Amino acid sequence: MDFTDAEVDRYARHLVLPEIGEEGQARLLRARVLVVGAGGLGSPLLMYLAAAGVGTLGVIDHDEVDLSNLQRQVVHATSAIGQAKVASAAARLAEINPQVRIETFPARLAAENALDLIGRYDLVADGSDSFATRYLVNDACYLAARPLVSAAIMRFDGQLTTFKAHQGHGDDGSRNPCYRCLFGAQTGDPKQSCADVGVLGALAGVMGSMQAVEVVKELLGIGDGLSGRLVLYDALGPTFRVLRAKADPACALCGETPSIRSLAPGPDPRAAAQ
């Protein structure tokens, strides 16, 4: 691919990295990534992916910008209050990098639309704030054979990992786990959300930025990915821990005798990230 002078200037710090270079940057420009949620995690994630030159960014979120969002959802401005989050995010991303194509979906991610939507992209990054959506995204990515970079935050704690269970075994020979392998069939306490227990605003920036790093690594096939490893961050420590994440042979989705073979239509889970 021939880069214009403007592209050489814009991506200069990538082009001089041996791990990226012209070939890697060209791959980023051809890549398609879907981001679930334009909230706390989605904000830095979307901005850094746009700045990196990921050619097409899809963003799905049914919510509107609220004043309470602005403490952590830095892609949105005060003037955007009342606007659809996907529209607000798209406007900001266009300012960061007008070369990037932004595809917006002002809707809830649901069993009825998840497979079709996810199948249009090379990779999915989940920044949603509910167990229902995380399970749905996990299941759809597995069935659509798409890698998933997943992060979550609450109070002062964050977690991050990558799921590629559809690929079977990893480089070390062990089977790649999915979200269900790590967290079972729990649905969580509906009252335990950021709105109820709070979240440090800057924590969203830390974990969303780390999520962007992992997305770029997956797109380029560089470095050590996080499939089979779960990163835990305690902002009050501050400490990072990396835990080994093992596949569950009894997993209902990717185990030896799976019972989940399709997405059953049902009530729409929330797609907005807090």
Backbone as a ProteinNet text record, in pm:
[ID]
protein_1_A
[PRIMARY]
MDFTDAEVDRYARHLVLPEIGEEGQARLLRARVLVVGAGGLGSPLLMYLAAAGVGTLGVIDHDEVDLSNLQRQVVHATSAIGQAKVASAAARLAEINPQVRIETFPARLAAENALDLIGRYDLVADGSDSFATRYLVNDACYLAARPLVSAAIMRFDGQLTTFKAHQGHGDDGSRNPCYRCLFGAQTGDPKQSCADVGVLGALAGVMGSMQAVEVVKELLGIGDGLSGRLVLYDALGPTFRVLRAKADPACALCGETPSIRSLAPGPDPRAAAQ
[TERTIARY]
84	0	87.3	52.4	125.8	60.6	140.5	89.3	104.9	4.9	16.7	110.9	155.5	242.4	171.9	42.3	-32.7	-40.3	-57.4	-62.7	72.6	179.9	314.1	334.6	289.2	301.7	211.3	86.5	-9.5	35.5	85.5	119.2	270.3	345.4	491.8	544.4	484.1	535.8	502.7	404.2	379.8	475	496.2	575.5	720	770.6	909.9	921.2	808.4	812.5	830.1	935.4	955.6	837.6	768.4	655.5	532.4	530.4	416.5	461.6	533.8	584.2	472.3	509.6	411.8	312	361	270.7	166.7	212	119.6	19.7	66.9	-24.9	-128.6	-86.1	-180.7	-286.1	-245.9	-342.1	-441.3	-393.2	-484	-585.4	-539.7	-629.2	-734.6	-705.8	-802.9	-893.8	-860.4	-929.5	-1067.7	-1154.2	-1289.3	-1310.7	-1342.5	-1359.8	-1494.6	-1567.8	-1693.9	-1671.2	-1711.3	-1702.6	-1843.2	-1863.7	-1993.9	-1994	-2065.2	-2073.3	-1985.8	-2046.2	-1972.3	-1970.3	-1936.9	-1936.4	-1797.3	-1780.6	-1653.6	-1537.8	-1551.6	-1446.8	-1442.3	-1559.6	-1565.2	-1504.6	-1508.5	-1456.7	-1307.6	-1217.8	-1076.1	-1046.5	-1118	-1098	-1122.7	-1235	-1268.4	-1169.8	-1134.9	-1045.8	-907.7	-854.7	-721.5	-723.6	-831.6	-839.3	-852.8	-928.9	-939.3	-804.6	-737.4	-606.2	-505	-518.7	-425.9	-449.9	-564.2	-592.3	-663.5	-736.9	-820.6	-928	-928	-1000.8	-1149.7	-1215.5	-1359.8	-1390.9	-1459.8	-1501.6	-1653.7	-1709.7	-1852.3	-1874	-1980.1	-2010.2	-2160.4	-2197.4	-2337.6	-2364.9	-2467.6	-2508	-2646.2	-2740.1	-2876.5	-2900.5	-2804.7	-2825.1	-2797.1	-2839.4	-2809.8	-2712.1	-2638.6	-2540.8	-2613.7	-2569	-2625.7	-2514.7	-2551.3	-2451.3	-2368.5	-2431.1	-2359.5	-2255.5	-2261.8	-2164.8	-2028.6	-2029	-1911.2	-1792.5	-1813.8	-1704.4	-1604.8	-1644.3	-1556.6	-1568	-1677.1	-1700.6	-1647.6	-1515.4	-1445.6	-1461.7	-1524	-1547.6	-1660.7	-1741.4	-1856.4	-1827.4	-1882.1	-1868	-1997.7	-1988.6	-2108.1	-2213.9	-2170.7	-2265.3	-2339.4	-2293.4	-2356.2	-2465.6	-2489.7	-2593.1	-2726.9	-2789.7	-2916.7	-2902.8	-2783	-2758.7	-2740.5	-2765.4	-2733.9	-2583.6	-2543.6	-2400.5	-2324.2	-2384.8	-2311.7	-2288.1	-2384.2	-2367	-2262.5	-2268.1	-2169	-2028.4	-2014.6	-1883.5	-1834.2	-1922.3	-1882.6	-1829.9	-1894.3	-1849.6	-1710.5	-1685.3	-1553.4	-1447.1	-1478.2	-1380	-1344.9	-1442.3	-1415.4	-1317.1	-1321.8	-1225.2	-1086.2	-1080.3	-950.4	-885.9	-964.1	-908.5	-1018.1	-1026.5	-1132.1	-1115.8	-1002.1	-982	-1062.3	-1093.7	-1159.6	-1308.8	-1361.8	-1504.8	-1573.9	-1676.3	-1749.3	-1888.6	-1921	-2053	-2126.8	-2239.3	-2309.9	-2438.2	-2466.3	-2585.8	-2652.9	-2748.2	-2816.9	-2924.3	-2882.2	-2974.1	-2915.8	-2998.6	-2952.2	-2896.7	-2788.3	-2739.9	-2829.9	-2882.7	-2977.4	-2951.3	-3012.8	-2995.3	-3036.8	-3134.1	-3184.6	-3086.8	-2997.2	-2908.6	-2760.2	-2724.6	-2583.6	-2499.4	-2545.4	-2464.9	-2442.8	-2547.7	-2534.8	-2439.1	-2452.9	-2368.8	-2223.2	-2200	-2063.1	-1994.3	-2070	-2012.1	-1957.2	-1991.1	-1942.2	-1802.1	-1752.8	-1627.3	-1521.5	-1395.6	-1283.5	-1267.1	-1305.9	-1281	-1383.5	-1417.1	-1511.5	-1442.8	-1468.7	-1420.8	-1543	-1557.1	-1675.4	-1647.6	-1722.7	-1713.4	-1847.9	-1931.7	-2066.2	-2061.7	-2176.3	-2177.9	-2274.2	-2318.3	-2410.8	-2367.4	-2393.4	-2361.3	-2436.4	-2562.2	-2642.1	-2576.1	-2527.7	-2463.5	-2330.3	-2254.1	-2123.9	-2140.4	-2238.3	-2263.6	-2308.7	-2395.3	-2443.8	-2329.4	-2244.3	-2130.8	-2037.1	-2009.5	-1922.7	-1977.5	-2105.3	-2165.7	-2166.5	-2201.9	-2208	-2069.8	-1967.9	-1832.1	-1784.7	-1817.6	-1778.7	-1847.6	-1977	-2052.2	-2014.8	-1975.2	-1934.5	-1785.4	-1712.9	-1568.5	-1493.2	-1520	-1452.1	-1382.9	-1260.3	-1193.7	-1263	-1258.8	-1325.3	-1226.5	-1209.7	-1129.5	-1227.2	-1224.8	-1327.2	-1265	-1328.8	-1284	-1405	-1381.2	-1487.3	-1426.5	-1506	-1460.8	-1572.4	-1533.5	-1627.6	-1547.3	-1596.3	-1528.8	-1383.4	-1285.3	-1144	-1078.1	-1157.9	-1105.6	-1137.6	-1042.4	-1063.5	-1014	-1069.2	-1022	-1020	-933.3	-913.3	-866.8	-922.4	-876.1	-920.3	-874	-912.6	-965.7	-1075.2	-1136.5	-1126.8	-1068.7	-1058.2	-1088.1	-1193	-1226.1	-1258.1	-1305.8	-1340.2	-1217.9	-1098.5	-976.5	-925.4	-994.8	-951.8	-835.9	-722.1	-605.8	-513	-453.2	-359.3	-219.5	-125.1	13.6	76	30	88.4	21.2	-73.2	-138.9	-265.1	-289.2	-410.2	-527.1	-647.9	-765.6	-800.1	-829.5	-865.3	-1002.1	-1013.9	-1142.7	-1231.6	-1359.9	-1451.9	-1498	-1581.1	-1628.4	-1701.4	-1780.1	-1854.1	-1760	-1646.8	-1550	-1501.5	-1485	-1431.9	-1538.5	-1658.2	-1758.4	-1882.8	-1885.3	-1996.3	-2126.4	-2234.4	-2367.1	-2426.6	-2343	-2396.5	-2453.4	-2552.6	-2613.7	-2581.6	-2529.9	-2490.5	-2607.9	-2577.3	-2677.7	-2712.9	-2837.9	-2872.8	-2850.6	-2838.8	-2814.2	-2666.8	-2580.5	-2436.7	-2387.2	-2410.3	-2363.9	-2285.9	-2219.9	-2144.1	-2235.4	-2361.4	-2454.4	-2482.7	-2471	-2501.1	-2379.1	-2264.7	-2147.4	-2035.9	-2049.4	-1951.7	-1836.2	-1760.8	-1641.5	-1549.9	-1421.1	-1321.6	-1314.1	-1336.5	-1341.4	-1217.1	-1100.5	-975.8	-950.1	-1014	-998.8	-1048.5	-1155.9	-1205.9	-1100.1	-1024.5	-917.9	-806.6	-770.4	-664.7	-704.5	-822	-862.3	-902.9	-967.8	-1003.4	-880.8	-777.3	-653.1	-581.7	-580	-519.8	-597.7	-727.2	-810.4	-773.7	-751.2	-710.3	-576.9	-484.4	-354.9	-375.1	-460.8	-483.1	-553.2	-642.8	-708.5	-605.4	-517.3	-414.5	-322.8	-283.1	-198.3	-266.4	-395.6	-468	-478.7	-505.6	-518.9	-387.2	-276.9	-145.5	-75.5	-125.5	-59.5	76.1	89.4	218.1	206.1	318	322	250.2	238.3	168.1	24.9	-70.6	-210.4	-255.5	-379.1	-430.9	-525.8	-539.7	-624.2	-565.3	-647.9	-599.8	-538	-543.5	-492.1	-589.4	-609.1	-698.6	-617.8	-617.6	-546.5	-641.7	-599.2	-676.3	-597.8	-663.9	-598.2	-670.2	-596.8	-647.6	-587.5	-668.2	-616.8	-572.6	-627.6	-589.8	-455.4	-412.3	-286.3	-165.6	-130.5	-186.7	-113.6	-188.3	-127.7	-193.5	-113.4	-162.6	-138	-236	-220.3	-263	-192.3	-228.5	-257.9	-380.7	-423.1	-435.3	-404.4	-423.3	-571.6	-624.7	-766.1	-777.7	-841	-848.9	-986.1	-987.3	-1113	-1184.2	-1316	-1396.3	-1449.3	-1410	-1458.7	-1610.8	-1673.6	-1819.4	-1889.4	-1815.8	-1875.1	-1990.9	-2102	-2221.4	-2202.3	-2102.7	-2081.2	-1968.4	-1850.5	-1732.7	-1677.6	-1752.9	-1706	-1718.9	-1696.2	-1694.1	-1832.3	-1935.9	-2074.2	-2157	-2137.1	-2204.6	-2355.3	-2425.9	-2571.2	-2615.9	-2526.2	-2558.4	-2503.7	-2592.3	-2551.8	-2603.6	-2685.7	-2738.2	-2778.9	-2806.1	-2851.6	-3003.1	-3058.4	-3203.6	-3258.3	-3348.3	-3407.2	-3477	-3467.2	-3529.6	-3528.9	-3547.6	-3545.8	-3412.9	-3416.4	-3294.9	-3212.5	-3085.5	-2999.7	-2950.5	-2903.1	-2849.6	-2717.8	-2696.5	-2570.7	-2488	-2541.2	-2468.4	-2366.7	-2244.7	-2139.3	-2145.7	-2130.7	-2126	-1983.3
-119.4	0	124.1	219.9	346	445.9	500.3	596.7	737.9	821.3	962.2	1029.6	1149.3	1223.1	1248.8	1277.7	1303.3	1177.4	1060	934.9	902.5	929.7	907	991.6	1117.4	1204.5	1157.7	1123.5	1085.8	960.6	862.2	733.1	713.7	823.7	815.7	731.8	744.9	673.4	524.4	486.1	344.6	291.9	371.6	324.8	294.2	360.8	335.6	217.4	165.3	46.6	-77.1	-156.5	-276.2	-372.6	-375.6	-467.3	-423.8	-298.4	-248.7	-212.8	-103.1	-65.1	-39.4	-30.7	-1.7	-115.6	-238.9	-352.5	-358.1	-338.7	-343	-228.8	-110.6	2.8	-18.2	-76.2	-106.2	-205.8	-302.2	-398.4	-328.9	-234.7	-160.3	-81.8	-20.4	59.1	-26.2	-153.8	-245.1	-312.9	-300.7	-375.8	-317.8	-406.8	-370.4	-419.3	-327.6	-359.9	-308.1	-392.7	-352.3	-328.6	-212.9	-179	-178.5	-258	-266.7	-170.2	-59.8	39.6	160.9	278.2	403.7	478.9	405.3	462.4	476.8	437.1	457.3	386.9	259.6	183.4	215.6	226.8	252.6	385.4	483.7	616.9	615.5	576.7	573.4	467.9	356.8	250.2	301.5	365.2	417.5	526	614.1	724.3	674.7	577.9	527.5	440.4	367.2	288.4	378.7	486.7	582.9	648.8	690.5	753.5	658.3	528.1	427.8	398.7	441.4	418.4	287.9	234.9	118.1	164.9	107	164.7	178.9	79.7	86	50.3	140.6	119.4	118.8	8.3	2.9	26.2	96.1	119.1	104.6	18.4	-3.3	37.9	120.4	168	231.1	194	245.8	372	412.6	516.3	656	756.7	896.3	950	1054.8	1114.3	1184.8	1153.6	1212.4	1284.1	1385.5	1460.4	1369.6	1266.9	1176.2	1091.9	1085.6	1007.9	1076.7	1209.8	1286.4	1273.3	1217.1	1196.5	1093.6	1008.8	902.9	878.3	918.1	889.1	1004.4	1007	1124.9	1148.3	1056.6	1080.5	1181	1202.1	1291	1425.1	1532	1666.2	1708.5	1810.9	1863.4	1903.2	1957.9	1999.8	1883.1	1759.4	1641.2	1582.1	1639.6	1586.5	1581.3	1465	1444.6	1381.4	1381.5	1318.6	1167.9	1095.1	952.8	936.1	842.5	824.1	788.3	707.7	668.1	788.7	881.8	1001.9	1094.7	1111.5	1194.3	1138.7	1006.2	942.8	956.7	935.4	943	1082.1	1184.9	1321.4	1346.6	1296.9	1315.7	1236.4	1114.7	1031.4	1090.5	1153.1	1217	1332.9	1399.2	1505.2	1448.5	1333.4	1270.8	1219.2	1150.4	1092	1080.6	1177.2	1174.5	1061.3	992.5	880	757.4	746.9	627.8	631.7	519	505.9	463.1	536.6	506.9	456.4	336.9	279.1	276.2	346.5	360.8	278.5	222.4	141.2	187.1	279.3	328.7	230.1	118.5	9	-74.8	-161.5	-259.6	-381	-435.6	-562	-671.6	-754.8	-857.4	-985	-1092.7	-1221.1	-1212.7	-1126.1	-1115.9	-1049.1	-964.2	-891.4	-918.7	-987.5	-999.7	-1074.4	-1189.6	-1269.1	-1196.8	-1137.3	-1065.5	-948.6	-872.7	-755.5	-794.4	-887.5	-928.1	-991.9	-1063.2	-1127.2	-1031.3	-902.5	-803.1	-751.8	-789.2	-732.1	-839.8	-795.4	-887.4	-922.7	-831.2	-845.7	-761.5	-805.3	-732.6	-693.3	-571.1	-524.2	-489	-553.9	-537.3	-445.1	-334.2	-242.8	-226.7	-329.2	-321	-331.8	-303.6	-296.4	-394.9	-495.5	-592.2	-733.9	-825.5	-965.7	-1017.9	-978.5	-1028	-996.2	-873.1	-834.9	-905.9	-920.7	-987.5	-1133.1	-1201.5	-1339	-1344.2	-1252.1	-1248.8	-1224.1	-1125.5	-1094.9	-1215.1	-1276.7	-1394.5	-1506.2	-1536.7	-1646.2	-1616	-1491.9	-1454.4	-1457.3	-1410.2	-1412.2	-1555.7	-1643.7	-1783.8	-1845.5	-1824.4	-1882.9	-1821.3	-1693.4	-1625.8	-1638.5	-1706.2	-1727.6	-1595	-1505.7	-1377	-1361.7	-1311.8	-1287.4	-1174.9	-1183.7	-1088.1	-1036.5	-905.2	-841.5	-778.8	-826.3	-790.1	-723	-614.5	-545	-510.4	-489.1	-450.7	-369.4	-277.5	-193.8	-177.1	-156	-121.5	-69.9	34.5	97.3	132	60.6	86	-33.8	-126.1	-250.5	-265.3	-321.3	-347.3	-485.2	-540.1	-668.5	-664.5	-746.7	-746.1	-882.8	-930.4	-1054.6	-1060.4	-1162.8	-1187	-1329	-1344	-1475.4	-1518.4	-1636.5	-1694.7	-1844.2	-1878.7	-2020.1	-2088.3	-2011.5	-2069.8	-2125	-2080.7	-2128.5	-2258.9	-2307.4	-2432.8	-2412.9	-2473.2	-2470	-2353.4	-2297.5	-2189.1	-2238.1	-2143.9	-2177.4	-2273.2	-2269.5	-2356.6	-2493.7	-2517.3	-2647.4	-2659.1	-2563.6	-2568.7	-2507.7	-2547.4	-2499.9	-2357.7	-2272.6	-2134.5	-2128.4	-2058.6	-2049.3	-1940.9	-1946.6	-1839.3	-1772.3	-1673	-1600	-1692.5	-1784.7	-1877.9	-1970.5	-2003.2	-2088.4	-2020.7	-1889.2	-1816	-1783.3	-1750.6	-1696.5	-1782.8	-1898.5	-1990	-1933.9	-1965	-1923.5	-1814.6	-1746.5	-1643.2	-1527.9	-1462.6	-1347.5	-1217.9	-1227.9	-1109.5	-1043.2	-958.5	-882.7	-759.6	-744.4	-629.8	-496.4	-496.3	-371.3	-336.6	-431.8	-408.6	-354.4	-226.4	-158.7	-35.7	28.4	148.9	257.5	259.9	360.2	341.3	217.8	187.5	195.7	146.5	138.2	233	298.9	397.6	339.3	428.2	388.5	509.4	487.8	593.2	627.6	753.4	791.7	755.1	784	757.7	609.3	523.8	379.1	336.1	400.1	368.9	400.1	508.1	542.1	439.8	390.7	289.5	161.4	108.3	-20.4	-9.2	101.5	120.1	133.8	200.2	214.1	80.2	2	-130.6	-220.3	-203.1	-279.4	-244.3	-116.9	-74.7	-137.3	-145.9	-209.7	-354.7	-426.3	-567.4	-584.3	-492.7	-498.6	-484	-385.6	-364.3	-485.6	-541.9	-661.1	-777.2	-796.7	-905	-881.9	-759.5	-728.5	-750.8	-724.1	-734.5	-866.7	-942.2	-1067.8	-1047.5	-946.6	-918.2	-936.4	-960.6	-972	-1095.4	-1102.5	-1212.4	-1168.9	-1238.2	-1205.4	-1250.3	-1215.2	-1245.8	-1364.3	-1435.9	-1554.9	-1654.1	-1696.6	-1786.1	-1715	-1581.3	-1504	-1391.3	-1365.4	-1259.6	-1158.1	-1033.2	-925.3	-856.8	-847.3	-778.6	-656.8	-541.9	-418	-360.2	-336.6	-271.7	-131.9	-30.9	105.4	159.2	107.7	156.6	101.3	-11.1	-73.4	17.6	54	-3.8	-133.3	-233.5	-361.1	-420.3	-493.1	-574	-720.2	-803	-947.8	-1012.4	-1116.1	-1191.3	-1334.4	-1376.9	-1510.5	-1599.8	-1726.7	-1823.4	-1855	-1844	-1871.9	-2000	-2100.4	-2231	-2255.2	-2329.2	-2369.5	-2471	-2464.1	-2555.6	-2666.5	-2791.8	-2901.5	-2913.3	-2864.5	-2873.2	-2746	-2654	-2527.2	-2554	-2483.2	-2503.6	-2455.5	-2367.5	-2313	-2383.3	-2394.5	-2444.1	-2573.3	-2635.1	-2756.4	-2880.5	-2994.2	-3120.4	-3161.3	-3124.8	-3154.6	-3027.1	-2933.1	-2803	-2814.1	-2733.4	-2726.2	-2598.4	-2501.1	-2375.5	-2383.5	-2387.8	-2398.2	-2282.5	-2198.3	-2081.6	-1978.5	-1855.8	-1751.1	-1753.6	-1781.5	-1786.8	-1645.9	-1603.1	-1469.6	-1454.6	-1337.2	-1312.1	-1164.3	-1123.6	-980.4	-918.2	-795.4	-725.9	-691.2	-734.9	-690.8	-550.1	-484.2	-349.3	-355.2	-257.3	-250.8	-130	-44	78.7	50.5	103.2	87.1	203.4	173.4	277	299.9
0	0	0	-83.6	-89.2	6.5	97.5	192.6	138.6	161	126.2	225	191	281.9	415.6	408.7	531.1	617.5	554.2	629.4	691.5	618.5	673.2	797.7	792.8	908.7	1023.1	990.9	1094.9	1169.5	1096.7	1158.1	1173.8	1175.4	1177.7	1293.2	1411.3	1527.8	1521.4	1442.7	1415.8	1310.2	1208.2	1094.5	1132.7	1236.1	1276	1371.8	1417.8	1503.6	1416.1	1438	1355.4	1362.8	1477.5	1493.5	1414.1	1371.5	1293.6	1152.5	1136.7	1005.1	904.9	777.9	672.9	656.2	662.7	644.4	756.3	879.3	991.4	987.8	952.9	946.3	836.1	726.3	619.3	666.7	748.4	803.7	895.2	975.1	1061.4	978.7	871.8	788.5	719.1	701	639.1	741.9	869.2	973.8	1003.8	1053.1	1094	1237.6	1327.8	1469.2	1516.9	1588.3	1650	1798.4	1846.9	1988.4	2047.1	2149.1	2215.6	2333.7	2318.8	2424.8	2398.4	2402.2	2384.7	2516.7	2623.8	2757.7	2814.2	2941.3	3009.5	2942.9	2914.2	2847	2698.5	2637.7	2494.3	2454.7	2544.2	2510.7	2476.2	2568.4	2532.6	2427.4	2432.2	2334.7	2193.8	2172	2039.5	1996	2086.7	2049.3	2010.2	2085.5	2051.5	1925.8	1902.9	1779.6	1658.7	1672.3	1562.3	1536.1	1642.6	1627	1565.6	1596.4	1543.5	1396.6	1344.6	1203.7	1174.8	1272.1	1242.7	1144.8	1026.5	913.7	930.6	992	1012.6	1156.6	1223.9	1362	1367.4	1414.7	1441.3	1589.1	1624.9	1766.2	1786	1881.4	1913.4	2056.7	2073.8	2205.6	2188.1	2272.2	2258.3	2339.1	2420	2520.5	2466.1	2545.6	2517.7	2621.8	2585.7	2676.2	2790.5	2912.6	3033.1	3109.7	3186.3	3261.8	3352	3408.6	3498.5	3426.5	3293.7	3216.3	3206.7	3215.4	3174.4	3268.5	3387.3	3482.5	3430.6	3335.4	3286	3136.1	3073.9	2932.6	2848.2	2832.5	2781.9	2631.8	2560.1	2418.4	2399.3	2504.6	2495.8	2562.7	2505	2560.8	2629.5	2711.3	2777.9	2675.9	2564.3	2460.5	2396.6	2420.2	2360.6	2448.5	2565.6	2654.9	2580.8	2587.8	2518.9	2381.8	2325.7	2195.9	2212.7	2104.9	2105.2	2123.6	2209.1	2234.6	2108.5	2021.8	1901.3	1810.6	1805.6	1722.9	1783	1915.4	1983.3	1964.2	1982.3	1965.3	1822.1	1724.9	1584.2	1549.4	1602.1	1574.6	1630.8	1751.5	1813.3	1739.1	1698.2	1628.7	1493	1428.6	1299.3	1314.9	1430.8	1457	1481.5	1548	1576.5	1448.8	1366.2	1243.1	1137.5	1047.6	945.2	844.4	844.7	753.6	794.4	922.1	974.1	942.8	898.6	872.4	1001.7	1041.9	1164.1	1127.7	1173.9	1150.3	1284.2	1292.7	1419.4	1421.1	1538	1558	1687.7	1678.4	1798	1841.4	1892.3	1924.5	2036.3	2091.1	2188.2	2114.8	2164.1	2110.4	2165.8	2078.4	2119.6	2042.9	2087.2	2020.6	1873.9	1845.1	1708.9	1613.2	1664.6	1573.5	1594.3	1702.8	1740.8	1638.1	1593	1499.8	1367.9	1315.1	1188.1	1201.3	1310.3	1329.9	1352	1442.3	1474.9	1354.6	1273.5	1156.2	1053.6	1063.1	967.7	1002.2	1120.5	1169.5	1191.9	1196.2	1218.1	1365	1452.4	1595.6	1670.4	1792.2	1876.2	2006.4	2051.5	2181.7	2265.8	2379.2	2462.8	2580.7	2586.9	2699.8	2767.1	2760.3	2816.8	2969	3032.2	3178	3241.3	3168.4	3227.4	3193.4	3286	3261.7	3139.5	3123.6	3011.6	2878.4	2864.3	2738.7	2720.6	2828	2817.1	2774.4	2829.9	2788	2642.4	2604.2	2466	2368.3	2398.7	2310.9	2303	2416.4	2419.1	2330.7	2348.6	2272.9	2124.1	2089	1947.4	1883.3	1956	1900.6	1879.1	1972	1956.4	1834.4	1822.2	1711.4	1576.9	1578.9	1455.5	1428.7	1518.7	1505	1494.9	1592.5	1597.7	1732.9	1735.8	1864.5	1940.1	2071.8	2159.2	2263.1	2269.3	2373.7	2471.4	2595.4	2693.2	2815	2859.3	2980.1	3065.7	3193.9	3286.2	3399.3	3454.4	3565.2	3667.1	3793	3899.1	4018.1	4079.5	4193	4157.4	4211.7	4182.8	4114	4064.3	4009.4	3860.6	3787.3	3645.7	3608.6	3502	3450.3	3298.7	3240.6	3095.8	3049.9	2940.4	2879.8	2734.5	2664.8	2526	2515.6	2442.7	2424.8	2277.8	2259	2124	2129.9	2202.7	2220.8	2089.2	1990.7	1860.9	1788.6	1829.1	1765.1	1826.7	1928.1	1989.6	2083.5	2050.4	2138.5	2105.5	2210.8	2193.7	2162.2	2159.7	2125.5	2225.4	2350.7	2452.1	2457.4	2366.5	2361.2	2442.9	2533	2614.4	2537.9	2574.4	2503.5	2547.4	2450.7	2480.4	2549	2660.4	2729.3	2669.3	2701.8	2668.3	2798.4	2788.9	2907.5	3003.5	2948.9	3034.3	3110.9	3053.2	3123	3250.3	3246	3360.2	3463.7	3416.9	3508.7	3521.7	3459.6	3475.6	3423	3490.9	3445	3532.5	3611.7	3699.7	3619.5	3675.9	3610	3682.2	3801.9	3876.5	3946.9	4042.9	4115.1	4033.2	3988.4	3905.7	3974.3	4108.1	4178.5	4183	4151.7	4157.5	4023.2	4002.1	3882.4	3924.1	3827.8	3860.6	3916.7	3871.2	3920.7	4069	4116.8	4256.9	4346.9	4298.7	4385.5	4344.1	4229	4185.4	4106.5	4043.3	3969.1	3957.3	3976.7	3958.1	3810	3776.2	3635.5	3557.4	3613.5	3541.9	3521.7	3604	3586.5	3448.9	3401.3	3268	3162.1	3183.6	3089.9	3089.3	3208.3	3217.9	3145	3179.1	3123.8	2976.5	2938.4	2797.9	2709.9	2760.5	2684	2671.4	2780	2773.5	2677.1	2675.4	2582.3	2438	2411.5	2277.4	2237.7	2332.5	2305.6	2262.5	2335.8	2303.6	2169.5	2135.4	2004.6	1893	1904.8	1803.2	1793.7	1907.1	1906.5	1833.6	1859.5	1793.9	1644.1	1604.3	1462.1	1387.2	1454.7	1390.3	1418.6	1516	1549.9	1612.5	1697.1	1761.7	1913.2	1977.3	2121.9	2173.6	2303.7	2370.6	2398.9	2340.6	2363.8	2501	2534.2	2667.3	2669.9	2561	2566	2665.8	2760.6	2865.1	2983.2	2983.5	3095.6	3128.2	3255.3	3300.9	3380	3333.7	3401.8	3499.6	3625.6	3728.3	3775.7	3778.9	3820.8	3941.4	4047.5	4167.6	4173	4143.4	4135.7	4270.3	4379.4	4511.5	4555.5	4497.5	4536.8	4518.7	4397.2	4274.9	4240	4200.8	4165.7	4042.4	3966	3855	3889.2	3864.5	3878.5	3748.6	3708.6	3588.6	3630.3	3611.7	3650.6	3528.3	3546.9	3439.6	3427	3307.6	3283.2	3202.3	3260.2	3196.7	3134.7	3026.2	2963.8	3051.8	3054.2	3133.5	3043	3066	2981.4	2982	3087.9	3099.1	3053.6	2991.3	2946.6	2851.3	2874.1	2791.3	2648.9	2627.6	2493.5	2419	2482.5	2411.5	2470.7	2563.5	2628.2	2542	2603.6	2529.8	2480.1	2552.6	2510.6	2521.2	2430.1	2439.6	2422.9	2498.7	2485.9	2417	2406.2	2337.4	2195.4	2099.3	1958.6	1874.3	1935.1	1865.5	1969.2	1924.8	2014.7	2018.3	2134.9	2148.5	2163.1	2075.2	2089.1	2222.9	2279.6	2408.2	2437.1	2562.1	2596.7	2561	2512.8	2474.2	2597.5	2603.7	2714.5	2686.6	2788.5	2770.2	2694	2606.1	2532.8	2574.5	2657.1	2692.9	2801.3	2782.6	2883.9	2981.5	3108.4	3209.7	3253.1
[MASK]
++++++++++++++++++++++++++++++++++++++++++++++++++++++++++++++++++++++++++++++++++++++++++++++++++++++++++++++++++++++++++++++++++++++++++++++++++++++++++++++++++++++++++++++++++++++++++++++++++++++++++++++++++++++++++++++++++++++++++++++++++++++++++++++++++++++++++++++++++

